[in-house]
Amino acid sequence: VVAVAYFLFCLLVQASTGAWQASFIAYPDEPAHFTGAVMLRDWLLSGHWSTPLRFAQNYYDHYPFFAIGYWPPAFSMLVGLEFLLVGVGRMQATLIPAVCAAASAWLVFKLLRPRTGVVAAVCAGALYLSLPSVQMWMCAVMVDHLSAFLCIATSALLLSYLKQPSYRNGIFWAVSCAAAILSKYIAGYLVALPLVAILLFRRGALLRKPSFVIQPVIVALLV
């Protein structure tokens, strides 16, 4: 219920600011993110799945404003798959930032609820969604909210691993970390978080656990 309420609030912000009909001028990268997603959708429909680079080069000759490779592919892949299901359009593209912003707020709620109670946790998530920068990028076809959600999720999964250092929790953390890096390279700082946590909480014994050792291997392979 809380997650749905947050998502509806995000849609309300988008509708009230005219985000669904706006031009792609919120930031210079916005047209490239949109065009990259359309290209990926067109590639999936083309049937030329064995020659993605050739398809991209030909696409670039006709629609030069995209930069898959300059940015990691996760956002373009996610929006491209959405376009495949619901059609191409700015409104469809802005649904991904809305979902991710709502998901980030829900994670804030979920992390705080055991410590502060339901009411304070709901207010904390709502406060996050009320921040001007959060609302600004919520209304643009940009990767920031996807990256923010994955970074918060990765941090939450690290807490789960520290509480119970099992293979399952270790693999979940590694996959989430890799996904965050594949959304935005700056998320690479997450790789250092387990070591920082081990130093802060004096959990040096974790360094000898196979469930810890496999984490950087999984991240490296996926990235």
Summary of the structure (lengths in Angstrom):
residues: 223
radius of gyration: 19.1
end to end distance: 34.2
largest distance: 56.1
contacts: 706
relative contact order: 0.12
helix: 79%
strand: 1%
